[in-house]
């Protein structure tokens, strides 16, 4: 429970001025309400109940001022606690912090206009000083309430985001994922990027909030979650992923950062998330992996780590197309890789001209997207050939 608001010692006014303030609290409240109606356009658009709630706040504030002036030795005042008890809850449902402070300012303006004409002249200046000091403390106290409420909402939002991340990783039904995505305000209908890396040591609510703000500078939607020692990001509507990584890469802990992209909705992002997760586990096997690295570039390492999806991708996107294409492409790939990447040795082994080998290697690259003449691509092809023959 938060401590009671603390006020500075009150100014001293005469007993007569104090009685005038008490007896005219209703008059001042009415004047304040009229001033709010004439000054604040958004106040006039509120419902009757909302305006009544705000009038109650003004009335409590005037009564709190009288109590504070009557008990100058007290620094923790029950009426101020009452003002900051149920009233801010009602206040936050109706208006933003900016408007709440406008409300306080307008109330003070009204009291400044009407109060001096009610109290004896010797007390007018002191009374105005008291109004200003008291209203300053009330404004600070209300701002503090809004800040604490924002922190609570931030913690709750982080919990909702963590549940969404968990639901996608587990592959829960699409309806449930869609519902959780709506709860966190996810709007992107297509194209999701999943990023997985090491979580930093201080991955608290403040860190998550800052990272989320950085992400929404290059993505329409951003969900941040921590799964164990891993930091997981879901990004929707990414405009420039390269620029985005320049902004956020330093926010991850030490180690590889792996990403995967899908053109489907977030409810269909399970395979994409699993690919990024699996790639993060297997990335250490590729010592020269770039930073960040795409999960699709880690297919051999993921397959060796036991990722069934990676094995299926290697078989269906490399082995099967080469097998179906015929014309000796599968045999050429096998002979070229096993023959130490030598055109002449491959040509001799297949009893063909070296130019034929060159042509077939280009066809292999065209069909699979992987160039057998590049060391890394050749390793991917070699793994795909082995996986294809096993499954």
NORUR-V833498 format. One record per helix or strand of 3 or more residues. SS is the DSSP state (A for helix, B for strand). FROM is the first residue (numbers start at 0). TO is the last residue. If there is no record, write none. Layout:
ss=[SS,SS]
from=[FROM,FROM]
to=[TO,TO]
//
This chain:
ss=[A,A,A,A,A,A,A,A,A,B,A,B,B,A,B,A,A,A,A,A,A,A,A]
from=[14,24,40,47,77,85,96,120,173,191,204,220,229,240,257,265,269,294,307,328,342,353,374]
to=[22,38,43,69,82,93,114,169,182,197,214,226,235,250,261,267,284,303,324,337,349,367,389]
//
